Amino acid sequence: MNILIIEDEKLAVDKLVQVLAKVRPSARVIGVADSITASADWLNKHGDEPDIILMDIELADGQSFAIFDRVRIKCPVIFVTSYDEYALKAFKVNSIDYLLKPIQQDELTQAFTKFDEMQSSFRSSEKQSVNIQELVRQLQKHTGDLREYRQRFLVKHLQKLISIEVSSISSFFYEDRVTFCRTFDGKNYILDYSLDEIEDAMDPVMFFRINRGLIVSIKSVDQIQAYFGNRLAVKLVADYEREAIVSREKVNDFKKWMGK
């Protein structure tokens, strides 16, 4: 079985690959795409190759539904999502399934069991196309009412205004009464927002406020170590100039956020 993974979080991809190895040892991941554009390009070149696609709904450049507008999907799709389990149950259509993050082994096993049982229906590409498009329409209708999170910030840099994509931000921090964002290339930019406002505007799947003065991206977490006082010390990919400490009251939520 050849599998294409469409997911923009490296940790999520690694977790999915690990679970796949247990559920379907013979399965082969033939590609990983992390955006709408990359997915469409890959499928245009290799559309006949995957037997199934594991597709995250929220990608860095938008919802993965847009992929269906750019290319015809010829194989079954299992959506991966962080949305509420009960709301999504109403949108399970025929041979299509969904998984909730973090991916659990038994759930993936059930999804593949469903795929095996209904594999004959996939032989009709026309029917499969109808099923997928119907699911996409229903999910779009449902998620259209969900909140949209901040995608970029306009900041002052030297004598210019530049747009910083949220996906390029490692952390937000408050220092000397000023709020900054730090990008993965190690640059700091001043923001005209409080950390409370930024926390409220960020996707909680991607960003977590580990203490009163620091919000970190899940992509920036490199190492986690025990710290005195039942706290945690976090090493970030783009080094934060002060210690990044998870406050005691945030530790349990932080572990859940990291996928424990």
C-alpha positions as CSV (number, residue, x, y, z in Angstrom):
1,M,0.0,0.0,0.0
2,N,1.4,3.4,-1.1
3,I,0.5,6.3,1.2
4,L,0.7,10.1,0.6
5,I,0.8,12.2,3.8
6,I,-0.4,15.8,3.6
7,E,0.6,17.5,6.8
8,D,2.6,20.6,7.7
9,E,3.7,19.7,11.2
10,K,6.9,17.7,11.3
11,L,6.0,16.2,14.7
12,A,2.6,15.1,13.5
13,V,4.2,13.5,10.4
14,D,6.7,11.6,12.5
15,K,4.0,10.5,14.9
16,L,1.8,9.3,12.0
17,V,4.7,7.4,10.4
18,Q,5.4,5.7,13.7
19,V,1.8,4.6,14.1
20,L,1.6,3.5,10.5
21,A,4.6,1.2,11.0
22,K,2.7,-0.6,13.7
23,V,-0.7,-0.7,12.0
24,R,0.5,-1.4,8.4
25,P,4.2,-2.5,8.4
26,S,4.0,-3.2,4.7
27,A,2.7,0.3,3.9
28,R,5.1,2.7,2.1
29,V,5.0,6.4,2.6
30,I,5.8,7.6,-1.0
31,G,5.5,11.3,-0.3
32,V,4.9,14.1,2.2
33,A,3.5,17.5,1.2
34,D,3.2,20.4,3.7
35,S,1.0,22.9,1.8
36,I,-1.8,23.2,-0.6
37,T,0.6,24.2,-3.4
38,A,3.0,21.4,-2.7
39,S,0.2,18.8,-2.5
40,A,-1.4,19.9,-5.8
41,D,2.0,19.8,-7.5
42,W,2.8,16.3,-6.1
43,L,-0.6,15.0,-7.2
44,N,-0.4,16.4,-10.6
45,K,2.9,14.5,-11.1
46,H,2.1,11.3,-9.2
47,G,-1.8,11.2,-9.1
48,D,-2.0,7.5,-9.9
49,E,0.6,6.4,-7.3
50,P,-1.0,6.6,-3.8
51,D,-3.5,4.0,-2.7
52,I,-4.7,6.3,0.0
53,I,-4.0,9.9,1.3
54,L,-3.8,10.9,4.9
55,M,-4.7,14.6,4.8
56,D,-4.6,17.3,7.5
57,I,-7.4,19.8,7.2
58,E,-5.5,22.9,8.4
59,L,-2.3,23.6,6.5
60,A,0.0,26.6,6.8
61,D,-1.4,28.2,3.6
62,G,-5.0,27.4,4.2
63,Q,-7.5,24.6,4.4
64,S,-6.7,21.5,2.4
65,F,-10.1,21.6,0.8
66,A,-8.5,23.9,-1.7
67,I,-6.5,21.0,-3.1
68,F,-9.6,19.5,-4.6
69,D,-10.1,22.7,-6.6
70,R,-6.7,22.3,-8.2
71,V,-6.4,18.6,-8.9
72,R,-8.6,15.6,-9.2
73,I,-8.1,13.2,-6.3
74,K,-8.2,9.6,-7.6
75,C,-7.8,7.7,-4.4
76,P,-9.6,7.5,-1.0
77,V,-8.8,10.2,1.6
78,I,-8.7,10.0,5.4
79,F,-8.9,13.4,6.9
80,V,-6.8,14.3,9.9
81,T,-8.2,17.0,12.1
82,S,-8.1,18.7,15.5
83,Y,-11.8,19.6,15.3
84,D,-14.4,18.3,17.7
85,E,-15.0,14.6,17.4
86,Y,-18.8,14.7,17.8
87,A,-19.3,17.5,15.2
88,L,-17.3,15.6,12.6
89,K,-19.1,12.3,13.0
90,A,-22.0,13.7,11.0
91,F,-19.7,14.2,8.0
92,K,-18.4,10.6,7.6
93,V,-19.3,9.7,4.0
94,N,-19.1,6.1,2.6
95,S,-15.4,5.1,2.3
96,I,-14.0,8.3,3.7
97,D,-12.9,8.5,7.4
98,Y,-11.2,11.0,9.7
99,L,-8.7,10.8,12.6
100,L,-8.4,13.2,15.5
101,K,-5.0,14.5,16.6
102,P,-3.0,13.1,18.2
103,I,-3.3,10.0,16.1
104,Q,-4.1,6.8,18.1
105,Q,-3.1,3.4,16.9
106,D,-6.6,1.8,17.4
107,E,-8.3,4.6,15.4
108,L,-5.9,4.3,12.5
109,T,-6.4,0.5,12.6
110,Q,-10.2,1.0,12.4
111,A,-9.8,3.5,9.5
112,F,-7.7,1.0,7.5
113,T,-10.2,-1.8,8.3
114,K,-12.9,0.3,6.9
115,F,-10.7,1.0,3.8
116,D,-10.2,-2.8,3.3
117,E,-13.9,-3.6,3.7
118,M,-14.9,-1.0,1.2
119,Q,-12.0,-1.2,-1.2
120,S,-14.1,-2.4,-4.1
121,S,-16.0,0.9,-4.1
122,F,-12.7,2.7,-4.8
123,R,-12.4,1.0,-8.1
124,S,-15.0,3.4,-9.5
125,S,-13.1,6.7,-9.7
126,E,-16.3,8.5,-10.6
127,K,-18.1,7.3,-7.5
128,Q,-15.0,8.1,-5.4
129,S,-14.9,11.6,-6.8
130,V,-18.5,12.2,-5.8
131,N,-17.9,10.9,-2.3
132,I,-14.9,13.1,-1.7
133,Q,-16.5,16.2,-3.1
134,E,-19.6,15.6,-1.0
135,L,-17.5,15.4,2.1
136,V,-15.5,18.5,1.2
137,R,-18.8,20.5,0.7
138,Q,-20.1,19.4,4.1
139,L,-16.9,20.0,5.9
140,Q,-16.5,23.4,4.3
141,K,-20.0,24.3,5.4
142,H,-19.2,23.2,8.9
143,T,-15.8,24.8,9.2
144,G,-16.9,28.0,7.5
145,D,-18.4,29.0,10.8
146,L,-15.3,28.3,12.7
147,R,-12.9,31.0,13.8
148,E,-10.1,32.0,11.5
149,Y,-6.8,32.6,13.2
150,R,-4.2,35.2,12.4
151,Q,-2.0,34.4,9.4
152,R,0.5,37.3,9.4
153,F,1.6,40.5,11.1
154,L,2.6,43.8,9.6
155,V,5.7,45.1,11.4
156,K,8.0,48.0,11.1
157,H,11.6,47.2,10.1
158,L,14.1,50.0,9.5
159,Q,12.2,52.4,7.3
160,K,9.8,49.9,5.8
161,L,6.7,47.9,6.7
162,I,7.0,44.2,6.1
163,S,4.6,41.3,6.4
164,I,5.6,38.4,8.7
165,E,3.9,35.1,8.1
166,V,2.8,33.3,11.3
167,S,4.3,30.1,10.0
168,S,7.8,31.8,10.2
169,I,7.4,32.8,13.8
170,S,9.1,30.8,16.5
171,S,7.9,32.7,19.5
172,F,6.2,35.8,20.9
173,F,7.7,37.4,24.0
174,Y,7.3,40.5,26.3
175,E,10.4,42.3,27.4
176,D,11.0,45.8,28.8
177,R,7.3,46.7,28.2
178,V,7.6,45.8,24.6
179,T,6.1,42.8,22.7
180,F,8.2,41.0,20.2
181,C,8.0,38.2,17.7
182,R,11.0,36.1,17.0
183,T,11.3,34.4,13.6
184,F,13.0,31.0,12.9
185,D,16.0,32.9,11.4
186,G,16.6,34.5,14.7
187,K,15.3,38.0,14.0
188,N,13.1,40.0,16.5
189,Y,10.3,42.4,15.4
190,I,8.3,44.7,17.6
191,L,4.5,44.2,17.6
192,D,1.8,46.6,18.5
193,Y,-0.2,43.9,20.4
194,S,-0.2,42.6,24.0
195,L,0.6,38.9,24.6
196,D,-3.0,38.5,25.7
197,E,-4.2,39.7,22.3
198,I,-1.7,37.6,20.4
199,E,-2.6,34.5,22.4
200,D,-6.3,35.0,21.6
201,A,-5.5,35.5,17.8
202,M,-3.2,32.4,17.4
203,D,-4.3,28.9,16.5
204,P,-4.0,26.9,19.8
205,V,-2.9,23.8,17.9
206,M,0.2,25.7,16.7
207,F,1.0,28.1,19.6
208,F,1.1,27.7,23.4
209,R,1.7,30.3,26.1
210,I,4.1,28.6,28.4
211,N,4.3,31.5,30.9
212,R,3.1,35.0,31.3
213,G,5.9,36.4,29.0
214,L,6.3,33.8,26.3
215,I,4.3,32.1,23.6
216,V,6.0,29.4,21.6
217,S,5.3,27.7,18.2
218,I,5.1,23.9,18.4
219,K,7.5,23.9,15.5
220,S,10.1,25.7,17.6
221,V,10.2,23.2,20.4
222,D,13.5,21.3,20.1
223,Q,14.1,19.8,23.6
224,I,12.1,19.5,26.9
225,Q,13.8,19.0,30.2
226,A,12.7,18.7,33.8
227,Y,13.2,22.0,35.8
228,F,13.1,22.6,39.5
229,G,9.8,23.5,41.1
230,N,7.9,20.9,39.0
231,R,8.4,23.0,35.9
232,L,9.8,22.3,32.5
233,A,12.7,24.0,30.6
234,V,12.2,24.2,26.8
235,K,15.0,24.6,24.3
236,L,13.7,26.4,21.1
237,V,15.0,26.0,17.6
238,A,15.4,29.7,17.3
239,D,17.2,30.3,20.6
240,Y,15.2,32.5,22.9
241,E,17.7,34.8,24.7
242,R,16.2,34.0,28.1
243,E,15.2,30.7,29.7
244,A,12.0,29.3,28.3
245,I,10.3,27.9,31.3
246,V,6.9,26.3,31.4
247,S,5.2,27.6,34.5
248,R,3.9,25.0,37.0
249,E,0.3,25.6,36.3
250,K,0.9,25.2,32.6
251,V,2.9,21.9,32.7
252,N,0.0,19.5,32.2
253,D,-1.6,21.5,29.4
254,F,1.7,21.8,27.7
255,K,2.3,18.1,27.8
256,K,-1.1,17.5,26.3
257,W,-0.4,20.2,23.6
258,M,2.8,18.4,22.7
259,G,0.9,15.2,22.2
260,K,1.6,13.2,25.3
